[in-house]
Amino acid sequence: MKNLLALSLKTVQGELYVLDQTLLPHQQNWLHCTTVAQMVTLIQRLQLRGAPAIGIGASLLLAYRATQGDSREQLLQAAEILRAARPTAVNLMNNLDSMIQALRQADFADAAVACAEALFAEDVALCQNMAEHGAELVQPNERLLTHCNTGGLATAGVGTALGVINLAQQQGKTIQLWVDETRPLLQGGRLTAWECQQLGIPYQLICDNMAGMLMARGEVDRIFVGADRIAANGDFANKVGTYSLAVLAHYHKVPFYVVAPHTTIDLSCPDGSAIPIEQRAADEIRGVSGAFGQTLWAPEQASVFNPAFDVTPASLVTGWVLDTGVYNQQQIADGVLEHIVSH
Ligand SMILES: CSC[C@H]1O[C@H](OP(=O)(O)O)[C@H](O)[C@@H]1O
């Protein structure tokens, strides 16, 4: 395997390493990943997270196993196990389906390595294309808002929504960014804040429940979020809290954009109701770290509802920023997503 370098993934002399995102921003700990079970755990614990990144990480692990002499049958079984690691982000399934096709070739080991490397390179290019299309929407001095983490940590390239925001900043548009902390795992407060500090993006961290009052005060000009799966009608699943943001944006007439590569589109989902939503452990919500280093716990007996994602209907979306361009509701209703996926 080639040496590959992304913010949360790298291959060095044929070995695969994953940056443990649960320890960011305070520790940068690269984990050497050699087994399927290890990769499944990394994905399920969100040590490796972000729709594109988990698809690429799983594919690179499969390619690594191929270089270690695993048989085609072992690799096909591994692909099915990896494919089921998390249920919502369709990039995982799409990428592994490409790997499964490669494993059906006669020279399956070389084909698997080539496929994983191609998926990595593809995502780098898709991220750049999304950034360029999306940054054109941003006007100078706008106050932008984003939810969760959609930067380099979540992809192989510059990111999706945060890639758009970063390029607008690089173009000298002097934007400001409101960063939703994104309860319960603080992908915004820990990861987007960390990326913004490295990128020099001026940001202010807010609790998710503050976005509404900022919009009411006219302090949000445009919102960019990512996606884990986009249905054929343009509905999409993204980190929980996205739907609430979209409703508030609609009410306050704030332009609301979803940014995703075409590898996030799933035409087998006719609308958002068909998107499987991952349910996660109760303790992710029951436990909150206090300001003095202690953990504040809700009652152990507390019954908890902890969906990792929610679904935003296309009717609340101003535009879809994809690697192929920016699309409005009419274009989505006219079936542009099917055209994009089939070409
Ligand atoms: C470009 S990442 C897309 C998406 O993935 C994140 O979910 P998670 O942190 O659970 O992997 C979040 O929904 C991002 O918007």
The ligand as an SDF file (V2000), in Angstrom:
LIG
                    3D

 15 15  0  0  0  0  0  0  0  0999 V2000
  -18.4190   14.5830    6.8200 C   0  0  0  0  0  0  0  0  0  0  0  0
  -18.8640   13.6470    8.2120 S   0  0  0  0  0  0  0  0  0  0  0  0
  -20.5710   13.5080    8.0510 C   0  0  0  0  0  0  0  0  0  0  0  0
  -21.2710   13.3190    9.3830 C   0  0  0  0  0  0  0  0  0  0  0  0
  -20.7210   12.2670   10.2270 O   0  0  0  0  0  0  0  0  0  0  0  0
  -20.8470   12.6890   11.6060 C   0  0  0  0  0  0  0  0  0  0  0  0
  -21.3840   11.6790   12.4380 O   0  0  0  0  0  0  0  0  0  0  0  0
  -20.4160   10.9200   13.5190 P   0  0  0  0  0  0  0  0  0  0  0  0
  -19.6350   11.9780   14.2320 O   0  0  0  0  0  0  0  0  0  0  0  0
  -21.3890   10.1760   14.4040 O   0  0  0  0  0  0  0  0  0  0  0  0
  -19.5550   10.0000   12.6830 O   0  0  0  0  0  0  0  0  0  0  0  0
  -21.7960   13.8550   11.5470 C   0  0  0  0  0  0  0  0  0  0  0  0
  -23.1400   13.4410   11.4070 O   0  0  0  0  0  0  0  0  0  0  0  0
  -21.2840   14.5210   10.2750 C   0  0  0  0  0  0  0  0  0  0  0  0
  -22.0990   15.5520    9.8280 O   0  0  0  0  0  0  0  0  0  0  0  0
  1  2  1  0
  2  3  1  0
  3  4  1  0
  4  5  1  0
  4 14  1  0
  5  6  1  0
  6  7  1  0
  6 12  1  0
  7  8  1  0
  8  9  2  0
  8 10  1  0
  8 11  1  0
 12 13  1  0
 12 14  1  0
 14 15  1  0
M  END
$$$$
